[in-house]
Amino acid sequence: MPQYDVHLNPGPMRDTVPMVVVVQSSLFDGYRRRVVVPLVLASRLPAGAKLAGSRMNPTFMINGVSVVLHPLDMVSVAQNQLGPCVGSLADQGQTVADALDELLTRSWG
């Protein structure tokens, strides 16, 4: 399962979080779990939300749907709990990595 693949979210939050992106390195493909970051519908963010478009919360267009990366809700899920792969953010992988860097190393200044 390649890093930055985008999968449908079959879970109960799929109306707000229709997709997730795998951020786990392929070095750990032998494990049964995958670390994923939710992709929240931009249209579901509160009006005036300052999240979308920031370094930590970049916006992507996937299959005509505008979604916002939400690293604060990153989670590990069993591989068999992911929905079908519907795309990839590999060509924007550095943007995703920058968002995680903002969360993990720059958040405390």
C-alpha positions as CSV (number, residue, x, y, z in Angstrom):
1,M,0.0,0.0,0.0
2,P,1.9,3.0,-1.2
3,Q,2.5,6.1,0.9
4,Y,0.1,9.0,0.0
5,D,-2.5,6.7,-1.5
6,V,-6.0,8.1,-0.9
7,H,-8.7,5.7,0.3
8,L,-12.4,6.0,0.8
9,N,-13.5,6.2,4.5
10,P,-16.1,3.5,5.1
11,G,-16.5,4.6,8.7
12,P,-19.4,6.5,10.4
13,M,-17.7,9.9,9.7
14,R,-17.7,9.4,5.9
15,D,-20.2,12.3,5.3
16,T,-17.6,14.8,6.7
17,V,-14.4,12.8,6.1
18,P,-15.0,11.0,2.8
19,M,-11.3,10.0,2.4
20,V,-8.1,9.4,4.2
21,V,-4.5,9.5,3.0
22,V,-1.9,6.9,4.0
23,V,1.2,8.7,5.4
24,Q,3.0,5.6,6.7
25,S,6.3,4.8,5.1
26,S,6.4,1.7,2.9
27,L,9.2,0.5,5.3
28,F,6.4,-0.7,7.5
29,D,4.2,-2.5,4.9
30,G,4.7,-5.7,6.8
31,Y,2.4,-4.4,9.6
32,R,-1.3,-4.9,9.5
33,R,-2.1,-1.3,10.3
34,R,-1.7,2.0,8.4
35,V,-1.2,5.5,9.7
36,V,-3.7,7.7,7.9
37,V,-4.7,11.4,8.0
38,P,-8.3,12.4,7.4
39,L,-9.3,14.4,4.4
40,V,-12.2,16.6,5.5
41,L,-14.7,18.1,3.1
42,A,-13.8,21.7,2.7
43,S,-17.6,22.5,2.5
44,R,-18.0,21.0,6.0
45,L,-15.6,23.3,7.7
46,P,-17.1,26.1,9.8
47,A,-17.6,29.4,7.9
48,G,-14.5,31.5,8.3
49,A,-12.4,28.5,9.5
50,K,-8.7,29.4,9.3
51,L,-7.7,25.8,8.9
52,A,-8.1,25.4,5.1
53,G,-5.1,26.5,3.1
54,S,-2.7,26.8,6.0
55,R,0.6,24.9,6.0
56,M,-0.8,22.3,8.4
57,N,-4.1,22.1,6.6
58,P,-3.5,22.2,2.9
59,T,-6.4,21.8,0.5
60,F,-6.5,19.2,-2.3
61,M,-8.8,18.4,-5.1
62,I,-9.4,14.7,-5.4
63,N,-11.8,13.4,-8.1
64,G,-13.5,16.8,-8.2
65,V,-13.9,17.0,-4.4
66,S,-12.2,19.7,-2.4
67,V,-10.8,18.3,0.8
68,V,-8.6,19.6,3.6
69,L,-5.8,17.6,5.3
70,H,-6.5,17.3,9.1
71,P,-3.3,16.0,10.8
72,L,-4.6,16.6,14.3
73,D,-7.0,13.6,13.8
74,M,-4.3,11.3,12.4
75,V,-4.9,7.7,13.4
76,S,-3.7,4.1,12.9
77,V,-6.3,1.8,11.3
78,A,-6.3,-1.9,10.3
79,Q,-5.5,-2.2,6.6
80,N,-8.7,-4.2,6.0
81,Q,-10.7,-1.2,7.4
82,L,-9.7,1.1,4.6
83,G,-12.0,1.6,1.7
84,P,-10.9,1.3,-1.9
85,C,-8.0,3.4,-3.2
86,V,-9.4,6.3,-5.2
87,G,-6.3,8.3,-6.0
88,S,-2.8,9.4,-4.8
89,L,-1.2,12.5,-3.4
90,A,2.3,11.3,-4.2
91,D,2.9,14.2,-6.5
92,Q,2.0,16.5,-3.6
93,G,3.8,14.3,-1.0
94,Q,6.1,17.1,0.1
95,T,3.0,19.3,1.0
96,V,1.7,16.4,3.1
97,A,5.1,15.9,4.8
98,D,5.3,19.7,5.5
99,A,1.9,19.6,7.2
100,L,3.1,16.7,9.4
101,D,6.3,18.6,10.1
102,E,4.3,21.6,11.2
103,L,2.3,19.4,13.6
104,L,5.2,17.4,15.0
105,T,8.2,19.7,15.2
106,R,7.2,23.3,14.7
107,S,4.0,23.5,16.8
108,W,5.8,24.7,19.9
109,G,7.9,27.4,18.1
